[in-house]
Amino acid sequence: MSVAARLEEITAAIAEARRAVAAGALVDMSGLDAAIGEICDAARTLPAAERDAFAERLVALAAALDQLALDIVHQREAAQRQRANDAYGQEGPR
């Protein structure tokens, strides 16, 4: 698989993970760090003429990862609020 195709696959997986988190599902992103490492390593071998465009795609990937991380933080915070509401009622702790 080409490095561009692999990047597209990872980008699609992140988009799917964001949709799943938005729907309240837990996501397993194991292996993502290794996959990103592979495309970063492969990017070093790209012809010079392709590097700038690919670098822009990597920046977009980083932004998508940042947004996924925020989505997961928000999901965790919402779950914590729900547990607190369940434990203490709607008014919160007294």
C-alpha positions in Angstrom: 0.0 0.0 0.0 1.3 3.4 -0.9 2.1 5.9 1.9 -0.7 8.2 0.6 -3.2 5.3 0.7 -2.1 4.4 4.2 -2.5 8.0 5.3 -6.0 8.1 3.8 -6.8 4.9 5.6 -5.7 6.3 8.9 -7.6 9.6 8.3 -10.7 7.6 7.6 -10.3 5.6 10.8 -9.9 8.8 12.8 -13.1 10.2 11.3 -14.9 7.0 12.1 -13.6 7.1 15.7 -14.9 10.7 16.0 -18.3 9.6 14.8 -18.3 6.7 17.2 -17.3 8.9 20.2 -20.0 11.4 19.2 -22.5 8.6 19.4 -21.3 7.7 22.9 -19.3 4.6 22.0 -15.9 3.8 23.3 -13.2 3.5 20.7 -10.0 1.4 20.6 -7.2 3.2 18.9 -4.5 0.7 19.7 -2.0 0.5 16.9 -2.7 4.0 15.7 0.6 5.3 17.1 2.6 2.6 15.2 0.6 3.3 12.0 1.3 7.0 12.2 5.0 6.3 12.9 5.1 4.1 9.8 3.7 6.9 7.5 6.0 9.4 9.1 9.0 7.1 8.4 7.7 6.5 4.8 7.3 10.2 4.2 11.0 10.7 4.5 11.5 8.6 1.4 9.0 10.6 -0.8 10.5 12.5 -3.7 11.2 16.1 -2.8 8.5 17.3 -5.2 5.8 15.4 -3.1 7.0 16.3 0.4 5.3 19.7 0.8 1.9 18.4 -0.2 2.3 15.4 2.0 3.5 17.5 4.9 0.2 19.5 4.6 -1.7 16.2 4.8 0.2 15.3 7.9 -0.6 18.6 9.5 -4.3 17.9 8.8 -3.9 14.5 10.3 -2.4 16.0 13.5 -5.4 18.4 13.7 -7.8 15.5 13.3 -6.0 13.6 16.1 -6.2 16.7 18.3 -9.9 16.9 17.7 -10.4 13.2 18.5 -8.5 13.7 21.7 -10.8 16.6 22.7 -13.8 14.5 21.7 -12.7 11.7 24.0 -12.0 14.2 26.9 -15.5 15.6 26.5 -17.0 12.1 26.4 -15.1 11.3 29.6 -16.2 14.5 31.3 -19.9 13.8 30.3 -19.6 10.3 31.7 -18.2 11.7 35.0 -21.0 14.2 35.2 -23.5 11.5 34.6 -22.0 9.3 37.3 -22.1 12.2 39.7 -25.7 12.9 38.9 -26.6 9.3 39.4 -24.8 9.2 42.7 -25.9 12.6 44.1 -29.0 13.4 42.2 -29.5 16.3 39.8 -28.6 18.9 42.4 -25.1 17.7 42.9 -23.2 17.0 46.1 -24.2 18.9 49.3 
